[in-house]
Amino acid sequence: MTPAIQTQAESYTTALDMDFPIVEISQIAEHESWRKEIHRPIYHIHKWWATRLGSVFRGITLAALSEPDVNVWKAFYQNQNFSTKVVLDPFMGSGTTVGESIKLGAKVIGCDINPISTFQVRQAFTRVDEQKLRDAFGELERKVAPKIRRYYETFDPETGKLIPVLYYFWAMIVTTADGEAIPLMSRYVFSQDAYPKKKPAAKILCPECWAIIEDRYDSTNVTCPECSWHFNPQNGPASGQHVTSRKGHSFRIKDIVSKSGQPPQHRMYAIMAIRHDGEKIYLVPQKEDLDLFLAAENELSVSPLPLPSLPVRSGHNTDQARGYNYFLWRDFFNARQLLCLGILLQGILEIEDEQVQEQMLCLFSSTLEFNNMFCSFKGEGTGAVRHMFSNHILKPERTPLENSVWGTQKSSGTFSTLFESRLLRAKHYLDEPYEVGFEYDLFGERQCPKKTVASIPIQVDIVDSWDHFVKSSNSMMILNGDSACLPLPDKVVDAIVTDPPYFDFVHYSELSDFFFAWLSPVLKQRYHWFSGKDSSDNGEVQHKDPHCFARQLALVFRECERVLKNDGLLSFSFHHSRPEGWAAILEAITQAGFVVTASHPVHAELRAASPKSATKVPISIDAILVCKKKTITNVSHLSEEMLMEKSFQLFKKLKKAGMKLSINDQFVILASQLLVVLSHKGYNFASACAIFREFQESRMDIFMERSTS
């Protein structure tokens, strides 16, 4: 049975201690989550993992800095000026807390141990004259773009003239012991609309002559008009971990690949080009197209370009790629991609204005995500390129899509299109930092979305020392290093708002090495944090063992306790489906000298987001945990019935507002309320884990019965 439950009565010092507007914030957050890069572009000029929603963190920070009697939702769309307050984020990531705090008028300190995080946040908040950026882009377009574009052209079969290529379609090839080369295609339908039931036309590859056939996306009986081959396009030779030869023999794919000692071979099988009138066409590669790729290989072999040489280290997120013999980060690109990316990087490095150059380096690094052989085709009617991080592990792509690096107006994920959609959009947001919201009719029914400007333009001095920070009224301190050892005096921070890593989730540095491999050689003389052998650090808070993770996180939280004012608070978002995750968080909090005083469930992420959609029971709720320093206060008792009732009322409130909550979402609500209770009692990991498990196994049944009644 669960031991007697009691908690301590805390005095309310901020609005975050009180009734947080979970429904209103969740509704805005859910809308924002559909297009985060549109609604909060400053956090998306470069790839980062688990980027949290700006509207949620605006609400958290606003409440953490406000007096207890402030109506947070009423103040959400009002200009704020917390100029006397200092906010810290020790796990800065993409800079969400940093940005939202600055928008509220507070002074802010952000720190991250990963150099890619530090670099991208600096670039996001650095003001650069738009005309300077456009001039630099124009110079690259004049000098560099023609060299790249000539490798992305093909002949129009109707006119005989050269037209731009949007994408090349490739298939990974394995060769069996008896010499048969087999494409690793699970089906021969390689292009269909994002909504195929509405637009059923699709492109199909003939497995015999490799002609391109147009038929329905769900066709099961096709005859090739070129060679009369009959086949079912839904059945390719690759299925799961095995591939089947023409003779019917089954082979384990990884066994064939690993024996070669080299990354897999690929065959180009289709081209999507665009005519000058805007019509997109699919073409079978001709000799000229294959010769063009060979020309790129030859030029690459003799060109002294700034290309990556960093090896791919073994790790949870990288071992699957290494199993396919991707041992160097340059192996993730084909020869044409390496050549064109190298040409582009070389051109950027010739920009004399260092600020402008670094903005373009950030844009270049962002472009890498969509221009490598781990990308794939999403389909017609949507952004065509599925980026390489759609899986949390680096999963080798069996039918990769080669993008066109510089791009055209009809491209996606290219240097030219990301210049407008990512970089310039982020710079415009600095001038007009708006919030997303909704129009309501006379009856209070939600209507169309709207934008509300609720902050003054973002204009900050980026500094990296405490002395400079205190001397400037609008400074932002951006640090790179271990947050367990911050270069800050004691008790100078009013609020700590963050999103810590989760112990069994993404190991960020293993993935960020992909960008580090390109940026480190050109920036290590400028920034000492780019001089390491990779983007990892011994102080990383990331471990699959919950005990180790708890110890790592406790070191950072203990430092947070040191720099936090006595009446300040630590607030962070967390969710987990396993009792071990909650026990680890509890141990880190209590070991650092904090107790949990409140928890507020809010919408955290788009339910359909990958890889979340791949999980059996996805979580879309975050618990916003509010922590304060341990103090001697009066003790009051909270029964198990009261805890269950409070959890259920929170669940009912969100459900009534139209949110769809999975059983794991419900456990997040229940576990977070239990965390408030247990943090005052000093349970060790094993005892806490047992209690969380008992609640998950037995109390959730009661919760479910009430939720469906």
Steps between C-alpha positions, in 0.01 A plus 500: 500500500603859450648654817315780675512809283568846632637821356607841621294813470693751290446874490412626154765737365427498125208447267653168394422370850134566433243381248685502167280550186561146372209495254567835333875441475443146369264619227748759379785250529317241294446754222866606516622140489368448147745755354756581766748638248236750382368612838836515684764529223783615731520149647507327162775660295694180567415147601469422870329207665192513725454874449228603740207723412556874541143571614535250788829646613371855471221398736738324743747788510228764527343315793839436666581874498152626594343560840256234628191710431582558130261347245754332273267446208384862505863613508610254228430737210612815679843664479706421809810657650681281752822697462604437862467123466764248391399170339735204450471200269777243572386276209463769236453278192339706224456801730127490573528620861759757399277649233178500699673662800649776285156564351367549853764764565711288737876457497595147406785251529509192278753220521542179307779246494456438126683737262232473231239629745719791606580594141144491373358701792766767450408520132125506568522809723775684316359796313640539150377752248274318255652679203845372598362147508333546162817648353705204625242257366502684167878472481480125568229469238722676248826317577407165649148406387593451130772250598244302700207530261692347210502172691122507537384520139354254252372506144130549437407212266244719320715808432853363534584797724653488846257540790559503878487178700310512827577151629685182411349172620746232611470140618747329731641191328629179660678227306444142609765226504376372164550844343142630485472876566171570679345841573382531858149611412207381709261601220539634149262792551755776558291817468142566602298790632494579870124440480487203259129427540427845358775484237569130431743547209849374588838426344616138494841353412510195276729244673599347167596791271485786758250698296271747676131405486200707606219312674303507823689506830316183613526301177590133547523389138705706257641426156796711392427670162873492418591135561161331570615382844211405732543574868336612824646844582408459867755218544864598478796271573577661839286426802613586851857381552501261203517516123380232255681420175336419168560131578305532823799485734477717813802690636550712809576849368741599774707185444550586133580865572742438786710254298584764242672730751375800301182709513228354274495568128209693346332513161325806362162396362293818451526877468247768581571808290312823450427661165528873454121533511497340848387152395663218698596189304643158587779368283697179468872584541686507169871463421545877527363494855735220605792677333416817693527312829834352389620851419415605855696202636801597290491866604463402865813285480718796395332792682649623834169566673422541874340157549441308826742231617347423841423132571157383615544384858317200636181581690133425547398736219786420262562124518237416239676724248839355597353154444459603135867610490433871535814563703570860390252787494596570139366152416149639555529695174553390142775651288281768340369611839851520648625697202214751496487543876876548504477764227226679694691490829814629330303793360353583842845501660606774254239740647704767683235624745527249787144552625354445155730205440384327818136552409570330168697222673198435720278490192747269325502264798119500504501409130700182573197344668314489166794422271647160577437135413295438815216718366192356332199605293185602687283514189321749280284771653723562800857599583672239287808429710478294817807611695755259642389545863144380450618202707678551831764256389701543182314242299658429158256596228445224243340729240667837559404825333776729378398863529650778286713690762449854361146435381232679302183685598318164490751324726484428871786462745759667278740785577302756300157406635619474862657846467151644465295256708736452796768769524316812383178395671691475829649846448156644430374346823763697694332817370146377564492226767138390484287246685255263337140503609140478381213727412180427693143572396230660718413161649858425600552245223854479367541627145801560276858530630652844553834657586545741790816702556551494876869588531729779395757417229776267617822698528764344725873509564632143498768463770683210662608636839319609817680835508375592154157363582440726801633809325250485213127557540406280204763229508456133430771270637556198276738241643646174380600254765393275784205652687615319813768769523359838400713819503238681710495638858275347766130589513475730199228324295127559551365206299642195327285374213622207294434172325758241611593194293319172572715207604401252227433735213717663234872531565528844344876516452506173304269664247639853516840359396347500151509882502810527717699308238448786252507800736785409735784522244394852397405637844737338751749785478220746572317315779681271743188285540539383140852368562405161649524170321118494471198679647483287815620588851555303818245718677212407268178413680406197295500139610281196444547393862252697716735503802785652299262744335365610839853564630593700190184709514537554876840662443341761273200552727734541799677779312160648422425497874823693561436781251125525571370758744341358813152598387562402137370190326615229264244392242542245225294284267502122523310194390571130506303179466724297733517512882882505479489834323294660774711345775816635332356851482391481863848395609667781305264761645533393862876437483543858375307646795164568334144390558218497244225742599269483199450326167299619199423272199512675160511401135860438406528368147308415186366149553573404140860621518761244406634297675222555755245361256699176482442426867206279596366742761638847422531774761388851411495640855787656693489550874627845592672435832546789743785457752621711791783479746436283803376705795350423839127549463181377655403145409155415371364163398384409152313175467530265207137575418577873479797434271290280271220754497729790409657296219162403365372857507802613296438218252130588476581866445724422203264239358206738520704749298523243220846355560550132420700345782654155480541272799863612518384862508280410792792337677706818448229699679474252784876446541570874502254559782648209690842658450383807691423277796806274491755781463429607859552155645856417394434162337798328340491388138384144564219598735380780273514276195286240680239763587486639146470144365220415744309811395551414133390139541210537742385860530490555123211252479299720732603804297394334174165390641417855605620646171268277295198526727 
